[in-house]
Amino acid sequence: MRAALDRVRPGLLADGGNVELASICPDGTVRLSLQGECSRCPAVEMTVRRVIEPVLRALVPGITAIVIG
């Protein structure tokens, strides 16, 4: 999971943000914490759904949901 997040992290860091893994639930729900500029960006939902989620789902089997918070 961390290696998958490392794939998207450079783009987030370039915009003054970051993402960290908060938890993984047994049901496959992944909870992420967005930091820096990403935590208050109005496009956060789009960033998660179009940038972070596709990479995580491609590299980490078993993900059922991705939650921010």
PDB file of N, H, CA, C and O in Angstrom:
ATOM      1  N   MET A   1       0.832  -1.188   0.000  1.00  0.00           N
ATOM      2  CA  MET A   1       0.000   0.000   0.000  1.00  0.00           C
ATOM      3  C   MET A   1       0.880   1.256   0.000  1.00  0.00           C
ATOM      4  O   MET A   1       0.632   2.200  -0.750  1.00  0.00           O
ATOM      5  N   ARG A   2       1.888   1.249   0.835  1.00  0.00           N
ATOM      6  H   ARG A   2       2.089   0.482   1.444  1.00  0.00           H
ATOM      7  CA  ARG A   2       2.742   2.439   0.912  1.00  0.00           C
ATOM      8  C   ARG A   2       3.474   2.691  -0.408  1.00  0.00           C
ATOM      9  O   ARG A   2       3.667   3.840  -0.806  1.00  0.00           O
ATOM     10  N   ALA A   3       3.876   1.622  -1.080  1.00  0.00           N
ATOM     11  H   ALA A   3       3.719   0.689  -0.757  1.00  0.00           H
ATOM     12  CA  ALA A   3       4.547   1.783  -2.372  1.00  0.00           C
ATOM     13  C   ALA A   3       3.591   2.390  -3.399  1.00  0.00           C
ATOM     14  O   ALA A   3       4.004   3.192  -4.235  1.00  0.00           O
ATOM     15  N   ALA A   4       2.324   2.010  -3.335  1.00  0.00           N
ATOM     16  H   ALA A   4       1.988   1.358  -2.655  1.00  0.00           H
ATOM     17  CA  ALA A   4       1.330   2.575  -4.253  1.00  0.00           C
ATOM     18  C   ALA A   4       1.140   4.063  -3.958  1.00  0.00           C
ATOM     19  O   ALA A   4       1.049   4.868  -4.884  1.00  0.00           O
ATOM     20  N   LEU A   5       1.082   4.428  -2.698  1.00  0.00           N
ATOM     21  H   LEU A   5       1.156   3.774  -1.945  1.00  0.00           H
ATOM     22  CA  LEU A   5       0.946   5.844  -2.333  1.00  0.00           C
ATOM     23  C   LEU A   5       2.189   6.626  -2.763  1.00  0.00           C
ATOM     24  O   LEU A   5       2.094   7.793  -3.144  1.00  0.00           O
ATOM     25  N   ASP A   6       3.347   5.980  -2.699  1.00  0.00           N
ATOM     26  H   ASP A   6       3.424   5.032  -2.389  1.00  0.00           H
ATOM     27  CA  ASP A   6       4.577   6.647  -3.140  1.00  0.00           C
ATOM     28  C   ASP A   6       4.539   6.988  -4.627  1.00  0.00           C
ATOM     29  O   ASP A   6       5.243   7.898  -5.065  1.00  0.00           O
ATOM     30  N   ARG A   7       3.739   6.282  -5.401  1.00  0.00           N
ATOM     31  H   ARG A   7       3.167   5.542  -5.045  1.00  0.00           H
ATOM     32  CA  ARG A   7       3.593   6.581  -6.824  1.00  0.00           C
ATOM     33  C   ARG A   7       2.869   7.907  -7.060  1.00  0.00           C
ATOM     34  O   ARG A   7       3.192   8.626  -8.006  1.00  0.00           O
ATOM     35  N   VAL A   8       1.898   8.235  -6.213  1.00  0.00           N
ATOM     36  H   VAL A   8       1.636   7.650  -5.445  1.00  0.00           H
ATOM     37  CA  VAL A   8       1.128   9.468  -6.405  1.00  0.00           C
ATOM     38  C   VAL A   8       1.678  10.637  -5.584  1.00  0.00           C
ATOM     39  O   VAL A   8       1.367  11.796  -5.858  1.00  0.00           O
ATOM     40  N   ARG A   9       2.483  10.328  -4.593  1.00  0.00           N
ATOM     41  H   ARG A   9       2.735   9.387  -4.370  1.00  0.00           H
ATOM     42  CA  ARG A   9       2.982  11.355  -3.678  1.00  0.00           C
ATOM     43  C   ARG A   9       3.752  12.492  -4.361  1.00  0.00           C
ATOM     44  O   ARG A   9       3.549  13.643  -3.975  1.00  0.00           O
ATOM     45  N   PRO A  10       4.618  12.245  -5.346  1.00  0.00           N
ATOM     46  CA  PRO A  10       5.371  13.356  -5.950  1.00  0.00           C
ATOM     47  C   PRO A  10       4.484  14.459  -6.522  1.00  0.00           C
ATOM     48  O   PRO A  10       4.793  15.641  -6.372  1.00  0.00           O
ATOM     49  N   GLY A  11       3.402  14.088  -7.164  1.00  0.00           N
ATOM     50  H   GLY A  11       3.150  13.128  -7.285  1.00  0.00           H
ATOM     51  CA  GLY A  11       2.487  15.095  -7.711  1.00  0.00           C
ATOM     52  C   GLY A  11       1.819  15.902  -6.625  1.00  0.00           C
ATOM     53  O   GLY A  11       1.629  17.110  -6.770  1.00  0.00           O
ATOM     54  N   LEU A  12       1.461  15.244  -5.535  1.00  0.00           N
ATOM     55  H   LEU A  12       1.615  14.263  -5.417  1.00  0.00           H
ATOM     56  CA  LEU A  12       0.838  15.945  -4.411  1.00  0.00           C
ATOM     57  C   LEU A  12       1.839  16.876  -3.733  1.00  0.00           C
ATOM     58  O   LEU A  12       1.510  18.011  -3.388  1.00  0.00           O
ATOM     59  N   LEU A  13       3.055  16.391  -3.548  1.00  0.00           N
ATOM     60  H   LEU A  13       3.323  15.469  -3.828  1.00  0.00           H
ATOM     61  CA  LEU A  13       4.093  17.216  -2.927  1.00  0.00           C
ATOM     62  C   LEU A  13       4.404  18.450  -3.773  1.00  0.00           C
ATOM     63  O   LEU A  13       4.679  19.524  -3.239  1.00  0.00           O
ATOM     64  N   ALA A  14       4.360  18.288  -5.088  1.00  0.00           N
ATOM     65  H   ALA A  14       4.137  17.416  -5.522  1.00  0.00           H
ATOM     66  CA  ALA A  14       4.627  19.413  -5.990  1.00  0.00           C
ATOM     67  C   ALA A  14       3.601  20.527  -5.812  1.00  0.00           C
ATOM     68  O   ALA A  14       3.891  21.695  -6.070  1.00  0.00           O
ATOM     69  N   ASP A  15       2.399  20.159  -5.370  1.00  0.00           N
ATOM     70  H   ASP A  15       2.163  19.210  -5.160  1.00  0.00           H
ATOM     71  CA  ASP A  15       1.343  21.149  -5.139  1.00  0.00           C
ATOM     72  C   ASP A  15       1.223  21.551  -3.666  1.00  0.00           C
ATOM     73  O   ASP A  15       0.268  22.223  -3.276  1.00  0.00           O
ATOM     74  N   GLY A  16       2.195  21.136  -2.856  1.00  0.00           N
ATOM     75  H   GLY A  16       2.971  20.591  -3.173  1.00  0.00           H
ATOM     76  CA  GLY A  16       2.197  21.518  -1.446  1.00  0.00           C
ATOM     77  C   GLY A  16       1.374  20.618  -0.546  1.00  0.00           C
ATOM     78  O   GLY A  16       1.047  20.993   0.580  1.00  0.00           O
ATOM     79  N   GLY A  17       1.037  19.435  -1.033  1.00  0.00           N
ATOM     80  H   GLY A  17       1.302  19.131  -1.948  1.00  0.00           H
ATOM     81  CA  GLY A  17       0.227  18.516  -0.243  1.00  0.00           C
ATOM     82  C   GLY A  17       0.934  17.201  -0.006  1.00  0.00           C
ATOM     83  O   GLY A  17       2.121  17.051  -0.296  1.00  0.00           O
ATOM     84  N   ASN A  18       0.184  16.247   0.530  1.00  0.00           N
ATOM     85  H   ASN A  18      -0.780  16.369   0.767  1.00  0.00           H
ATOM     86  CA  ASN A  18       0.708  14.911   0.781  1.00  0.00           C
ATOM     87  C   ASN A  18      -0.455  14.000   1.114  1.00  0.00           C
ATOM     88  O   ASN A  18      -1.562  14.470   1.375  1.00  0.00           O
ATOM     89  N   VAL A  19      -0.212  12.706   1.105  1.00  0.00           N
ATOM     90  H   VAL A  19       0.687  12.324   0.892  1.00  0.00           H
ATOM     91  CA  VAL A  19      -1.209  11.709   1.488  1.00  0.00           C
ATOM     92  C   VAL A  19      -0.524  10.674   2.365  1.00  0.00           C
ATOM     93  O   VAL A  19       0.612  10.274   2.110  1.00  0.00           O
ATOM     94  N   GLU A  20      -1.236  10.249   3.403  1.00  0.00           N
ATOM     95  H   GLU A  20      -2.159  10.574   3.610  1.00  0.00           H
ATOM     96  CA  GLU A  20      -0.724   9.219   4.300  1.00  0.00           C
ATOM     97  C   GLU A  20      -1.803   8.177   4.518  1.00  0.00           C
ATOM     98  O   GLU A  20      -2.993   8.491   4.509  1.00  0.00           O
ATOM     99  N   LEU A  21      -1.387   6.954   4.712  1.00  0.00           N
ATOM    100  H   LEU A  21      -0.420   6.699   4.719  1.00  0.00           H
ATOM    101  CA  LEU A  21      -2.294   5.874   5.031  1.00  0.00           C
ATOM    102  C   LEU A  21      -2.695   5.987   6.491  1.00  0.00           C
ATOM    103  O   LEU A  21      -1.832   5.983   7.369  1.00  0.00           O
ATOM    104  N   ALA A  22      -3.984   6.089   6.765  1.00  0.00           N
ATOM    105  H   ALA A  22      -4.686   6.093   6.052  1.00  0.00           H
ATOM    106  CA  ALA A  22      -4.472   6.153   8.141  1.00  0.00           C
ATOM    107  C   ALA A  22      -4.797   4.746   8.652  1.00  0.00           C
ATOM    108  O   ALA A  22      -4.420   4.385   9.767  1.00  0.00           O
ATOM    109  N   SER A  23      -5.506   3.943   7.820  1.00  0.00           N
ATOM    110  H   SER A  23      -5.812   4.237   6.915  1.00  0.00           H
ATOM    111  CA  SER A  23      -5.845   2.582   8.238  1.00  0.00           C
ATOM    112  C   SER A  23      -6.363   1.777   7.058  1.00  0.00           C
ATOM    113  O   SER A  23      -6.764   2.323   6.031  1.00  0.00           O
ATOM    114  N   ILE A  24      -6.343   0.465   7.236  1.00  0.00           N
ATOM    115  H   ILE A  24      -6.017   0.021   8.071  1.00  0.00           H
ATOM    116  CA  ILE A  24      -6.956  -0.466   6.300  1.00  0.00           C
ATOM    117  C   ILE A  24      -7.862  -1.369   7.123  1.00  0.00           C
ATOM    118  O   ILE A  24      -7.398  -2.054   8.035  1.00  0.00           O
ATOM    119  N   CYS A  25      -9.129  -1.371   6.811  1.00  0.00           N
ATOM    120  H   CYS A  25      -9.505  -0.815   6.070  1.00  0.00           H
ATOM    121  CA  CYS A  25     -10.105  -2.194   7.532  1.00  0.00           C
ATOM    122  C   CYS A  25     -10.133  -3.607   6.944  1.00  0.00           C
ATOM    123  O   CYS A  25      -9.784  -3.801   5.779  1.00  0.00           O
ATOM    124  N   PRO A  26     -10.539  -4.575   7.731  1.00  0.00           N
ATOM    125  CA  PRO A  26     -10.627  -5.950   7.231  1.00  0.00           C
ATOM    126  C   PRO A  26     -11.534  -6.105   6.004  1.00  0.00           C
ATOM    127  O   PRO A  26     -11.344  -7.022   5.205  1.00  0.00           O
ATOM    128  N   ASP A  27     -12.518  -5.213   5.855  1.00  0.00           N
ATOM    129  H   ASP A  27     -12.672  -4.468   6.504  1.00  0.00           H
ATOM    130  CA  ASP A  27     -13.425  -5.308   4.701  1.00  0.00           C
ATOM    131  C   ASP A  27     -12.839  -4.702   3.426  1.00  0.00           C
ATOM    132  O   ASP A  27     -13.508  -4.682   2.392  1.00  0.00           O
ATOM    133  N   GLY A  28     -11.602  -4.207   3.484  1.00  0.00           N
ATOM    134  H   GLY A  28     -11.059  -4.223   4.324  1.00  0.00           H
ATOM    135  CA  GLY A  28     -10.945  -3.647   2.312  1.00  0.00           C
ATOM    136  C   GLY A  28     -11.075  -2.142   2.169  1.00  0.00           C
ATOM    137  O   GLY A  28     -10.636  -1.572   1.170  1.00  0.00           O
ATOM    138  N   THR A  29     -11.676  -1.495   3.160  1.00  0.00           N
ATOM    139  H   THR A  29     -12.033  -1.958   3.971  1.00  0.00           H
ATOM    140  CA  THR A  29     -11.783  -0.039   3.135  1.00  0.00           C
ATOM    141  C   THR A  29     -10.447   0.573   3.536  1.00  0.00           C
ATOM    142  O   THR A  29      -9.873   0.228   4.569  1.00  0.00           O
ATOM    143  N   VAL A  30      -9.969   1.478   2.707  1.00  0.00           N
ATOM    144  H   VAL A  30     -10.435   1.758   1.868  1.00  0.00           H
ATOM    145  CA  VAL A  30      -8.706   2.168   2.966  1.00  0.00           C
ATOM    146  C   VAL A  30      -9.034   3.597   3.386  1.00  0.00           C
ATOM    147  O   VAL A  30      -9.754   4.308   2.685  1.00  0.00           O
ATOM    148  N   ARG A  31      -8.506   4.009   4.524  1.00  0.00           N
ATOM    149  H   ARG A  31      -7.921   3.431   5.093  1.00  0.00           H
ATOM    150  CA  ARG A  31      -8.709   5.372   5.006  1.00  0.00           C
ATOM    151  C   ARG A  31      -7.398   6.128   4.838  1.00  0.00           C
ATOM    152  O   ARG A  31      -6.350   5.720   5.339  1.00  0.00           O
ATOM    153  N   LEU A  32      -7.489   7.248   4.113  1.00  0.00           N
ATOM    154  H   LEU A  32      -8.340   7.580   3.706  1.00  0.00           H
ATOM    155  CA  LEU A  32      -6.319   8.080   3.852  1.00  0.00           C
ATOM    156  C   LEU A  32      -6.456   9.417   4.551  1.00  0.00           C
ATOM    157  O   LEU A  32      -7.563   9.898   4.794  1.00  0.00           O
ATOM    158  N   SER A  33      -5.331  10.003   4.867  1.00  0.00           N
ATOM    159  H   SER A  33      -4.432   9.612   4.669  1.00  0.00           H
ATOM    160  CA  SER A  33      -5.284  11.343   5.439  1.00  0.00           C
ATOM    161  C   SER A  33      -4.549  12.242   4.455  1.00  0.00           C
ATOM    162  O   SER A  33      -3.392  11.992   4.115  1.00  0.00           O
ATOM    163  N   LEU A  34      -5.223  13.284   4.004  1.00  0.00           N
ATOM    164  H   LEU A  34      -6.163  13.488   4.281  1.00  0.00           H
ATOM    165  CA  LEU A  34      -4.588  14.257   3.119  1.00  0.00           C
ATOM    166  C   LEU A  34      -4.012  15.377   3.971  1.00  0.00           C
ATOM    167  O   LEU A  34      -4.620  15.802   4.953  1.00  0.00           O
ATOM    168  N   GLN A  35      -2.841  15.847   3.588  1.00  0.00           N
ATOM    169  H   GLN A  35      -2.347  15.502   2.790  1.00  0.00           H
ATOM    170  CA  GLN A  35      -2.127  16.831   4.389  1.00  0.00           C
ATOM    171  C   GLN A  35      -1.751  18.039   3.554  1.00  0.00           C
ATOM    172  O   GLN A  35      -1.810  18.010   2.324  1.00  0.00           O
ATOM    173  N   GLY A  36      -1.365  19.097   4.242  1.00  0.00           N
ATOM    174  H   GLY A  36      -1.318  19.120   5.241  1.00  0.00           H
ATOM    175  CA  GLY A  36      -0.918  20.307   3.568  1.00  0.00           C
ATOM    176  C   GLY A  36      -2.023  20.917   2.726  1.00  0.00           C
ATOM    177  O   GLY A  36      -3.181  20.948   3.141  1.00  0.00           O
ATOM    178  N   GLU A  37      -1.667  21.400   1.549  1.00  0.00           N
ATOM    179  H   GLU A  37      -0.726  21.375   1.212  1.00  0.00           H
ATOM    180  CA  GLU A  37      -2.638  22.040   0.661  1.00  0.00           C
ATOM    181  C   GLU A  37      -3.754  21.083   0.247  1.00  0.00           C
ATOM    182  O   GLU A  37      -4.877  21.513  -0.017  1.00  0.00           O
ATOM    183  N   CYS A  38      -3.449  19.803   0.192  1.00  0.00           N
ATOM    184  H   CYS A  38      -2.537  19.455   0.407  1.00  0.00           H
ATOM    185  CA  CYS A  38      -4.471  18.822  -0.207  1.00  0.00           C
ATOM    186  C   CYS A  38      -5.619  18.741   0.802  1.00  0.00           C
ATOM    187  O   CYS A  38      -6.744  18.407   0.433  1.00  0.00           O
ATOM    188  N   SER A  39      -5.345  19.039   2.047  1.00  0.00           N
ATOM    189  H   SER A  39      -4.431  19.311   2.347  1.00  0.00           H
ATOM    190  CA  SER A  39      -6.388  18.930   3.075  1.00  0.00           C
ATOM    191  C   SER A  39      -7.456  20.004   2.943  1.00  0.00           C
ATOM    192  O   SER A  39      -8.558  19.848   3.467  1.00  0.00           O
ATOM    193  N   ARG A  40      -7.143  21.090   2.252  1.00  0.00           N
ATOM    194  H   ARG A  40      -6.247  21.217   1.826  1.00  0.00           H
ATOM    195  CA  ARG A  40      -8.125  22.172   2.116  1.00  0.00           C
ATOM    196  C   ARG A  40      -8.402  22.554   0.659  1.00  0.00           C
ATOM    197  O   ARG A  40      -8.961  23.614   0.378  1.00  0.00           O
ATOM    198  N   CYS A  41      -8.006  21.689  -0.245  1.00  0.00           N
ATOM    199  H   CYS A  41      -7.551  20.828  -0.017  1.00  0.00           H
ATOM    200  CA  CYS A  41      -8.190  21.946  -1.671  1.00  0.00           C
ATOM    201  C   CYS A  41      -9.643  21.692  -2.087  1.00  0.00           C
ATOM    202  O   CYS A  41     -10.223  20.676  -1.702  1.00  0.00           O
ATOM    203  N   PRO A  42     -10.233  22.594  -2.862  1.00  0.00           N
ATOM    204  CA  PRO A  42     -11.605  22.374  -3.306  1.00  0.00           C
ATOM    205  C   PRO A  42     -11.731  21.217  -4.312  1.00  0.00           C
ATOM    206  O   PRO A  42     -12.835  20.726  -4.549  1.00  0.00           O
ATOM    207  N   ALA A  43     -10.626  20.789  -4.893  1.00  0.00           N
ATOM    208  H   ALA A  43      -9.730  21.189  -4.700  1.00  0.00           H
ATOM    209  CA  ALA A  43     -10.654  19.697  -5.871  1.00  0.00           C
ATOM    210  C   ALA A  43     -10.217  18.366  -5.258  1.00  0.00           C
ATOM    211  O   ALA A  43      -9.818  17.453  -5.982  1.00  0.00           O
ATOM    212  N   VAL A  44     -10.289  18.252  -3.942  1.00  0.00           N
ATOM    213  H   VAL A  44     -10.613  18.993  -3.355  1.00  0.00           H
ATOM    214  CA  VAL A  44      -9.794  17.046  -3.276  1.00  0.00           C
ATOM    215  C   VAL A  44     -10.537  15.799  -3.740  1.00  0.00           C
ATOM    216  O   VAL A  44      -9.902  14.767  -3.957  1.00  0.00           O
ATOM    217  N   GLU A  45     -11.836  15.855  -3.895  1.00  0.00           N
ATOM    218  H   GLU A  45     -12.351  16.694  -3.718  1.00  0.00           H
ATOM    219  CA  GLU A  45     -12.598  14.684  -4.320  1.00  0.00           C
ATOM    220  C   GLU A  45     -12.159  14.225  -5.712  1.00  0.00           C
ATOM    221  O   GLU A  45     -12.014  13.027  -5.955  1.00  0.00           O
ATOM    222  N   MET A  46     -11.951  15.161  -6.608  1.00  0.00           N
ATOM    223  H   MET A  46     -12.068  16.134  -6.410  1.00  0.00           H
ATOM    224  CA  MET A  46     -11.496  14.829  -7.956  1.00  0.00           C
ATOM    225  C   MET A  46     -10.088  14.227  -7.912  1.00  0.00           C
ATOM    226  O   MET A  46      -9.803  13.267  -8.629  1.00  0.00           O
ATOM    227  N   THR A  47      -9.220  14.778  -7.088  1.00  0.00           N
ATOM    228  H   THR A  47      -9.451  15.557  -6.506  1.00  0.00           H
ATOM    229  CA  THR A  47      -7.859  14.259  -6.962  1.00  0.00           C
ATOM    230  C   THR A  47      -7.884  12.823  -6.477  1.00  0.00           C
ATOM    231  O   THR A  47      -7.162  11.971  -6.995  1.00  0.00           O
ATOM    232  N   VAL A  48      -8.710  12.560  -5.490  1.00  0.00           N
ATOM    233  H   VAL A  48      -9.297  13.252  -5.069  1.00  0.00           H
ATOM    234  CA  VAL A  48      -8.795  11.198  -4.958  1.00  0.00           C
ATOM    235  C   VAL A  48      -9.343  10.246  -6.017  1.00  0.00           C
ATOM    236  O   VAL A  48      -8.753   9.194  -6.263  1.00  0.00           O
ATOM    237  N   ARG A  49     -10.446  10.595  -6.636  1.00  0.00           N
ATOM    238  H   ARG A  49     -10.925  11.450  -6.436  1.00  0.00           H
ATOM    239  CA  ARG A  49     -11.123   9.689  -7.577  1.00  0.00           C
ATOM    240  C   ARG A  49     -10.385   9.520  -8.902  1.00  0.00           C
ATOM    241  O   ARG A  49     -10.458   8.450  -9.505  1.00  0.00           O
ATOM    242  N   ARG A  50      -9.680  10.541  -9.369  1.00  0.00           N
ATOM    243  H   ARG A  50      -9.621  11.411  -8.880  1.00  0.00           H
ATOM    244  CA  ARG A  50      -9.026  10.459 -10.678  1.00  0.00           C
ATOM    245  C   ARG A  50      -7.522  10.203 -10.622  1.00  0.00           C
ATOM    246  O   ARG A  50      -6.929   9.775 -11.612  1.00  0.00           O
ATOM    247  N   VAL A  51      -6.907  10.461  -9.477  1.00  0.00           N
ATOM    248  H   VAL A  51      -7.389  10.809  -8.673  1.00  0.00           H
ATOM    249  CA  VAL A  51      -5.454  10.289  -9.380  1.00  0.00           C
ATOM    250  C   VAL A  51      -5.091   9.168  -8.408  1.00  0.00           C
ATOM    251  O   VAL A  51      -4.420   8.207  -8.788  1.00  0.00           O
ATOM    252  N   ILE A  52      -5.528   9.288  -7.170  1.00  0.00           N
ATOM    253  H   ILE A  52      -6.072  10.068  -6.862  1.00  0.00           H
ATOM    254  CA  ILE A  52      -5.112   8.344  -6.132  1.00  0.00           C
ATOM    255  C   ILE A  52      -5.811   6.995  -6.280  1.00  0.00           C
ATOM    256  O   ILE A  52      -5.155   5.953  -6.274  1.00  0.00           O
ATOM    257  N   GLU A  53      -7.125   7.009  -6.411  1.00  0.00           N
ATOM    258  H   GLU A  53      -7.658   7.856  -6.415  1.00  0.00           H
ATOM    259  CA  GLU A  53      -7.884   5.753  -6.443  1.00  0.00           C
ATOM    260  C   GLU A  53      -7.471   4.816  -7.577  1.00  0.00           C
ATOM    261  O   GLU A  53      -7.286   3.626  -7.321  1.00  0.00           O
ATOM    262  N   PRO A  54      -7.317   5.287  -8.812  1.00  0.00           N
ATOM    263  CA  PRO A  54      -6.920   4.350  -9.873  1.00  0.00           C
ATOM    264  C   PRO A  54      -5.575   3.667  -9.616  1.00  0.00           C
ATOM    265  O   PRO A  54      -5.408   2.483  -9.912  1.00  0.00           O
ATOM    266  N   VAL A  55      -4.631   4.408  -9.073  1.00  0.00           N
ATOM    267  H   VAL A  55      -4.766   5.370  -8.833  1.00  0.00           H
ATOM    268  CA  VAL A  55      -3.314   3.824  -8.787  1.00  0.00           C
ATOM    269  C   VAL A  55      -3.430   2.781  -7.685  1.00  0.00           C
ATOM    270  O   VAL A  55      -2.879   1.687  -7.806  1.00  0.00           O
ATOM    271  N   LEU A  56      -4.142   3.110  -6.612  1.00  0.00           N
ATOM    272  H   LEU A  56      -4.590   3.999  -6.514  1.00  0.00           H
ATOM    273  CA  LEU A  56      -4.286   2.152  -5.511  1.00  0.00           C
ATOM    274  C   LEU A  56      -5.003   0.888  -5.971  1.00  0.00           C
ATOM    275  O   LEU A  56      -4.571  -0.221  -5.657  1.00  0.00           O
ATOM    276  N   ARG A  57      -6.085   1.047  -6.707  1.00  0.00           N
ATOM    277  H   ARG A  57      -6.436   1.948  -6.963  1.00  0.00           H
ATOM    278  CA  ARG A  57      -6.844  -0.131  -7.161  1.00  0.00           C
ATOM    279  C   ARG A  57      -6.028  -0.991  -8.133  1.00  0.00           C
ATOM    280  O   ARG A  57      -6.181  -2.212  -8.152  1.00  0.00           O
ATOM    281  N   ALA A  58      -5.175  -0.372  -8.928  1.00  0.00           N
ATOM    282  H   ALA A  58      -5.051   0.620  -8.913  1.00  0.00           H
ATOM    283  CA  ALA A  58      -4.346  -1.119  -9.875  1.00  0.00           C
ATOM    284  C   ALA A  58      -3.221  -1.884  -9.182  1.00  0.00           C
ATOM    285  O   ALA A  58      -2.832  -2.962  -9.631  1.00  0.00           O
ATOM    286  N   LEU A  59      -2.701  -1.329  -8.095  1.00  0.00           N
ATOM    287  H   LEU A  59      -3.017  -0.453  -7.731  1.00  0.00           H
ATOM    288  CA  LEU A  59      -1.525  -1.925  -7.457  1.00  0.00           C
ATOM    289  C   LEU A  59      -1.810  -2.709  -6.185  1.00  0.00           C
ATOM    290  O   LEU A  59      -0.972  -3.494  -5.740  1.00  0.00           O
ATOM    291  N   VAL A  60      -2.984  -2.504  -5.596  1.00  0.00           N
ATOM    292  H   VAL A  60      -3.664  -1.866  -5.957  1.00  0.00           H
ATOM    293  CA  VAL A  60      -3.301  -3.155  -4.319  1.00  0.00           C
ATOM    294  C   VAL A  60      -4.611  -3.932  -4.470  1.00  0.00           C
ATOM    295  O   VAL A  60      -5.677  -3.322  -4.553  1.00  0.00           O
ATOM    296  N   PRO A  61      -4.550  -5.246  -4.506  1.00  0.00           N
ATOM    297  CA  PRO A  61      -5.777  -6.033  -4.645  1.00  0.00           C
ATOM    298  C   PRO A  61      -6.626  -5.979  -3.369  1.00  0.00           C
ATOM    299  O   PRO A  61      -6.102  -5.844  -2.263  1.00  0.00           O
ATOM    300  N   GLY A  62      -7.932  -6.086  -3.547  1.00  0.00           N
ATOM    301  H   GLY A  62      -8.357  -6.196  -4.446  1.00  0.00           H
ATOM    302  CA  GLY A  62      -8.825  -6.202  -2.399  1.00  0.00           C
ATOM    303  C   GLY A  62      -9.395  -4.911  -1.863  1.00  0.00           C
ATOM    304  O   GLY A  62     -10.139  -4.937  -0.883  1.00  0.00           O
ATOM    305  N   ILE A  63      -9.074  -3.777  -2.470  1.00  0.00           N
ATOM    306  H   ILE A  63      -8.469  -3.755  -3.266  1.00  0.00           H
ATOM    307  CA  ILE A  63      -9.629  -2.512  -1.991  1.00  0.00           C
ATOM    308  C   ILE A  63     -11.108  -2.453  -2.369  1.00  0.00           C
ATOM    309  O   ILE A  63     -11.471  -2.636  -3.531  1.00  0.00           O
ATOM    310  N   THR A  64     -11.950  -2.195  -1.378  1.00  0.00           N
ATOM    311  H   THR A  64     -11.655  -2.046  -0.434  1.00  0.00           H
ATOM    312  CA  THR A  64     -13.394  -2.074  -1.634  1.00  0.00           C
ATOM    313  C   THR A  64     -13.848  -0.630  -1.620  1.00  0.00           C
ATOM    314  O   THR A  64     -14.826  -0.283  -2.282  1.00  0.00           O
ATOM    315  N   ALA A  65     -13.155   0.215  -0.877  1.00  0.00           N
ATOM    316  H   ALA A  65     -12.361  -0.068  -0.339  1.00  0.00           H
ATOM    317  CA  ALA A  65     -13.524   1.635  -0.792  1.00  0.00           C
ATOM    318  C   ALA A  65     -12.320   2.431  -0.340  1.00  0.00           C
ATOM    319  O   ALA A  65     -11.431   1.919   0.340  1.00  0.00           O
ATOM    320  N   ILE A  66     -12.308   3.706  -0.734  1.00  0.00           N
ATOM    321  H   ILE A  66     -13.030   4.122  -1.287  1.00  0.00           H
ATOM    322  CA  ILE A  66     -11.272   4.636  -0.294  1.00  0.00           C
ATOM    323  C   ILE A  66     -11.971   5.809   0.351  1.00  0.00           C
ATOM    324  O   ILE A  66     -12.819   6.456  -0.264  1.00  0.00           O
ATOM    325  N   VAL A  67     -11.611   6.081   1.598  1.00  0.00           N
ATOM    326  H   VAL A  67     -10.922   5.556   2.097  1.00  0.00           H
ATOM    327  CA  VAL A  67     -12.255   7.113   2.399  1.00  0.00           C
ATOM    328  C   VAL A  67     -11.200   8.123   2.830  1.00  0.00           C
ATOM    329  O   VAL A  67     -10.094   7.750   3.221  1.00  0.00           O
ATOM    330  N   ILE A  68     -11.545   9.385   2.756  1.00  0.00           N
ATOM    331  H   ILE A  68     -12.444   9.688   2.439  1.00  0.00           H
ATOM    332  CA  ILE A  68     -10.647  10.447   3.221  1.00  0.00           C
ATOM    333  C   ILE A  68     -11.121  10.917   4.579  1.00  0.00           C
ATOM    334  O   ILE A  68     -12.305  11.183   4.782  1.00  0.00           O
ATOM    335  N   GLY A  69     -10.196  11.015   5.494  1.00  0.00           N
ATOM    336  H   GLY A  69      -9.234  10.798   5.329  1.00  0.00           H
ATOM    337  CA  GLY A  69     -10.555  11.534   6.824  1.00  0.00           C
ATOM    338  C   GLY A  69      -9.831  10.865   7.935  1.00  0.00           C
ATOM    339  O   GLY A  69     -10.039  11.205   9.100  1.00  0.00           O
TER     340      GLY A  69
END
